[in-house]
């Protein structure tokens, strides 16, 4: 969280008014609900469950067109997700978006980018691998679900509601100042620095049937995760200094039993 004083386009009197605080809370709740629906849809989209359009269904297009369109959709999400998370962008962005709803706006735009991806995704149903053994197939589906569980539980181990903007708008409503950022490593964070990303990787790759489209999604998003980790850890070192440097030496990035060098 930036420590720089921001100048908002909305005056302090308006931003501090009761009406604005209530509107900000409702906005934060709406953004969170959109996120929640989006992440549930993502699970169905990747696993081929319940949702009307999955990663392997939709209008067939030429393979080259499908690869290009899908790359553009994933790039749009990656750029939005990474750029808006940077401190320099936040310093500029919060001149126009009130600070209490900055995180909710980030979450909302990320969710909309993902929904656009689901809507416009071009399927490539050619099968790369298919697990024939039913027991092994069930094991992979279970592992994929476990990856999603790891994602959710890891967010609660830090601060789920702050991560998705509800904490900020609630604090603003009751007039509570945000506490300074503290470096902490709860539970799983003592074994791996990025359990949320680890959960995503497991969920994306543990598939009994891997199509070309699913493989493209898993490969590109995994590459993006490593880029995101590099950017995020640069910010964390800038924020926490030697505490985070020592943490990097002590705890591995993604594989719990392998220590960082």
C-alpha positions as CSV (number, residue, x, y, z in Angstrom):
1,X,0.0,0.0,0.0
2,X,1.4,3.3,-1.0
3,X,2.6,5.7,1.7
4,X,2.4,8.7,-0.6
5,X,-0.2,11.3,0.0
6,X,-2.7,11.3,-2.8
7,X,-4.6,14.2,-4.4
8,X,-8.1,13.0,-5.3
9,X,-10.4,14.6,-7.9
10,X,-13.2,14.2,-5.3
11,X,-12.8,16.7,-2.5
12,X,-12.1,15.5,1.0
13,X,-15.5,16.8,2.2
14,X,-17.3,14.7,-0.4
15,X,-15.1,11.6,0.1
16,X,-15.7,11.8,3.8
17,X,-19.5,12.3,3.6
18,X,-21.8,9.6,4.9
19,X,-23.5,9.2,1.5
20,X,-20.1,8.6,-0.3
21,X,-19.1,6.1,2.4
22,X,-22.3,4.1,1.9
23,X,-22.0,4.3,-1.9
24,X,-18.4,3.2,-1.6
25,X,-19.4,0.2,0.5
26,X,-22.1,-0.8,-1.9
27,X,-19.6,-0.5,-4.8
28,X,-17.1,-2.6,-3.0
29,X,-19.7,-5.3,-2.3
30,X,-20.8,-5.3,-5.9
31,X,-17.2,-5.6,-7.1
32,X,-16.6,-8.5,-4.8
33,X,-19.8,-10.3,-6.0
34,X,-18.7,-9.9,-9.6
35,X,-15.3,-11.3,-8.6
36,X,-16.9,-14.2,-6.8
37,X,-19.1,-15.1,-9.7
38,X,-16.1,-14.8,-12.0
39,X,-13.9,-17.2,-10.0
40,X,-16.7,-19.7,-9.8
41,X,-17.2,-19.5,-13.6
42,X,-13.4,-19.9,-14.0
43,X,-13.5,-23.2,-12.2
44,X,-16.4,-24.5,-14.4
45,X,-14.7,-23.0,-17.5
46,X,-11.5,-24.9,-17.0
47,X,-13.0,-28.1,-15.7
48,X,-15.9,-28.3,-18.1
49,X,-18.5,-28.2,-15.4
50,X,-22.0,-26.6,-15.3
51,X,-21.2,-23.3,-17.1
52,X,-22.6,-22.7,-20.6
53,X,-19.3,-22.1,-22.3
54,X,-16.1,-24.0,-21.3
55,X,-12.5,-23.8,-22.6
56,X,-13.3,-26.5,-25.1
57,X,-16.7,-25.4,-26.4
58,X,-17.9,-22.6,-28.7
59,X,-17.7,-21.7,-32.3
60,X,-14.8,-23.4,-34.2
61,X,-12.3,-21.1,-35.8
62,X,-9.0,-21.7,-37.7
63,X,-6.2,-22.7,-35.4
64,X,-4.0,-19.7,-36.1
65,X,-6.9,-17.3,-35.5
66,X,-7.8,-19.1,-32.3
67,X,-4.2,-18.9,-31.0
68,X,-3.9,-15.2,-31.8
69,X,-7.3,-14.2,-30.3
70,X,-6.7,-16.2,-27.2
71,X,-3.2,-14.7,-26.7
72,X,-4.7,-11.2,-27.1
73,X,-7.4,-12.0,-24.5
74,X,-4.8,-13.3,-22.0
75,X,-2.5,-10.4,-22.7
76,X,-5.3,-7.9,-22.0
77,X,-5.9,-9.5,-18.6
78,X,-2.1,-9.7,-17.8
79,X,-1.5,-6.1,-18.7
80,X,-4.5,-4.9,-16.7
81,X,-3.7,-7.1,-13.7
82,X,0.0,-6.2,-13.6
83,X,0.0,-2.6,-14.5
84,X,-2.8,-1.6,-12.1
85,X,-1.0,-3.4,-9.2
86,X,2.1,-1.4,-9.5
87,X,2.7,1.4,-6.9
88,X,3.6,4.0,-9.5
89,X,0.3,3.4,-11.3
90,X,-1.7,3.6,-8.0
91,X,0.0,6.9,-7.3
92,X,-1.4,8.3,-10.6
93,X,-4.7,6.3,-10.6
94,X,-5.8,7.5,-7.1
95,X,-5.8,11.1,-8.4
96,X,-9.0,10.1,-10.1
97,X,-10.3,7.1,-8.2
98,X,-10.9,7.6,-4.4
99,X,-8.4,5.6,-2.5
100,X,-11.1,3.6,-0.5
101,X,-12.4,2.1,-3.7
102,X,-9.1,1.8,-5.6
103,X,-8.8,-1.9,-4.7
104,X,-12.4,-2.7,-5.5
105,X,-12.0,-1.0,-8.9
106,X,-8.9,-3.1,-9.6
107,X,-10.8,-6.3,-8.7
108,X,-13.8,-5.3,-10.8
109,X,-11.7,-4.5,-13.9
110,X,-9.7,-7.8,-13.5
111,X,-13.0,-9.7,-13.2
112,X,-14.4,-8.0,-16.3
113,X,-11.2,-8.9,-18.2
114,X,-11.6,-12.5,-17.3
115,X,-15.3,-12.6,-18.2
116,X,-14.4,-11.1,-21.6
117,X,-11.8,-13.9,-22.0
118,X,-14.4,-16.6,-21.1
119,X,-16.9,-15.1,-23.6
120,X,-14.5,-14.6,-26.5
121,X,-12.3,-17.6,-26.0
122,X,-11.7,-19.7,-29.1
123,X,-11.7,-23.4,-28.4
124,X,-9.0,-25.7,-29.8
125,X,-10.4,-29.1,-29.0
126,X,-7.6,-31.2,-30.4
127,X,-6.5,-33.6,-27.7
128,X,-2.9,-33.4,-26.5
129,X,-3.3,-36.1,-23.9
130,X,-6.1,-38.1,-22.4
131,X,-5.8,-40.3,-19.3
132,X,-7.6,-43.5,-19.9
133,X,-7.3,-45.0,-16.5
134,X,-10.5,-43.9,-14.6
135,X,-8.8,-44.0,-11.2
136,X,-6.0,-41.8,-12.4
137,X,-8.5,-39.5,-14.1
138,X,-10.4,-39.1,-10.9
139,X,-7.2,-38.4,-9.1
140,X,-6.3,-35.6,-11.5
141,X,-9.8,-34.0,-11.2
142,X,-9.4,-34.2,-7.4
143,X,-6.0,-32.6,-7.6
144,X,-7.4,-29.8,-9.7
145,X,-10.1,-29.1,-7.1
146,X,-7.4,-29.2,-4.4
147,X,-5.5,-26.5,-6.4
148,X,-8.6,-24.2,-6.2
149,X,-9.1,-25.0,-2.5
150,X,-5.4,-24.0,-2.0
151,X,-6.1,-20.7,-3.8
152,X,-9.0,-19.8,-1.6
153,X,-7.5,-20.9,1.7
154,X,-4.3,-19.1,1.0
155,X,-6.2,-15.8,0.5
156,X,-7.8,-16.2,3.9
157,X,-4.4,-16.9,5.5
158,X,-3.4,-13.3,4.7
159,X,-6.5,-11.1,4.5
160,X,-9.0,-12.2,1.9
161,X,-11.3,-9.2,2.3
162,X,-8.5,-6.7,2.1
163,X,-7.1,-8.5,-1.0
164,X,-10.5,-8.0,-2.7
165,X,-11.3,-4.6,-1.5
166,X,-14.1,-5.1,1.1
167,X,-11.8,-4.3,4.0
168,X,-10.9,-0.9,2.6
169,X,-14.5,0.2,2.0
170,X,-15.7,-1.1,5.4
171,X,-12.9,0.8,7.2
172,X,-13.8,3.9,5.3
173,X,-17.5,3.6,6.3
174,X,-16.6,3.4,10.0
175,X,-13.9,6.0,9.8
176,X,-11.1,3.6,10.7
177,X,-7.6,4.3,9.4
178,X,-5.9,1.5,7.6
179,X,-3.1,-0.1,9.6
180,X,0.4,0.1,8.3
181,X,1.5,-2.8,6.2
182,X,3.2,-5.5,8.3
183,X,5.3,-8.4,7.1
184,X,3.9,-11.7,8.1
185,X,4.1,-15.3,7.0
186,X,1.1,-17.3,8.3
187,X,0.8,-21.1,8.0
188,X,1.5,-22.2,4.4
189,X,3.5,-19.0,3.8
190,X,6.2,-20.6,6.0
191,X,6.6,-23.4,3.4
192,X,6.1,-21.6,0.1
193,X,6.2,-17.9,-0.7
194,X,3.3,-18.0,-3.2
195,X,0.7,-20.6,-2.3
196,X,-2.0,-18.8,-4.2
197,X,0.0,-19.0,-7.5
198,X,0.9,-22.7,-6.7
199,X,-2.8,-23.4,-6.3
200,X,-3.5,-21.8,-9.7
201,X,-0.7,-23.9,-11.4
202,X,-2.1,-27.1,-10.0
203,X,-5.6,-26.3,-11.0
204,X,-4.6,-25.4,-14.5
205,X,-2.4,-28.4,-15.2
206,X,-4.2,-31.3,-13.4
207,X,-6.4,-32.2,-16.3
208,X,-7.3,-35.8,-17.3
209,X,-8.0,-34.5,-20.8
210,X,-5.6,-31.8,-22.1
211,X,-6.7,-30.1,-25.3
212,X,-4.7,-27.7,-27.3
213,X,-6.8,-24.8,-26.0
214,X,-6.4,-25.8,-22.4
215,X,-2.7,-26.3,-23.0
216,X,-2.3,-22.8,-24.4
217,X,-4.2,-21.3,-21.4
218,X,-2.2,-23.3,-18.9
219,X,1.2,-22.5,-20.5
220,X,0.6,-18.8,-21.0
221,X,-0.9,-18.2,-17.6
222,X,1.9,-20.2,-15.9
223,X,4.5,-18.0,-17.7
224,X,2.5,-14.9,-16.6
225,X,2.6,-16.2,-13.0
226,X,6.4,-16.2,-13.0
227,X,6.5,-12.7,-14.5
228,X,3.9,-11.6,-11.9
229,X,6.0,-13.1,-9.1
230,X,9.1,-11.2,-10.2
231,X,7.2,-7.9,-10.3
232,X,5.4,-8.6,-7.0
233,X,8.6,-9.6,-5.1
234,X,10.3,-6.4,-6.4
235,X,7.5,-4.4,-4.8
236,X,7.7,-6.4,-1.6
237,X,11.4,-5.9,-1.3
238,X,10.9,-2.2,-1.8
239,X,8.3,-2.3,1.0
240,X,9.8,-4.6,3.5
241,X,13.5,-4.5,2.7
242,X,15.7,-7.1,4.4
243,X,12.8,-8.9,6.0
244,X,11.6,-10.0,2.6
245,X,15.1,-10.7,1.3
246,X,15.7,-13.1,4.3
247,X,12.3,-14.6,3.7
248,X,13.3,-15.4,0.0
249,X,16.4,-17.1,1.3
250,X,14.5,-19.1,3.8
251,X,11.4,-20.2,1.9
252,X,11.1,-21.5,-1.6
253,X,9.0,-19.7,-4.2
254,X,6.5,-22.5,-5.3
255,X,7.9,-25.9,-4.4
256,X,7.5,-26.5,-0.6
257,X,10.3,-29.0,-0.3
258,X,12.9,-27.1,-2.3
259,X,14.7,-24.2,-0.6
260,X,15.7,-21.0,-2.4
261,X,19.4,-20.6,-3.2
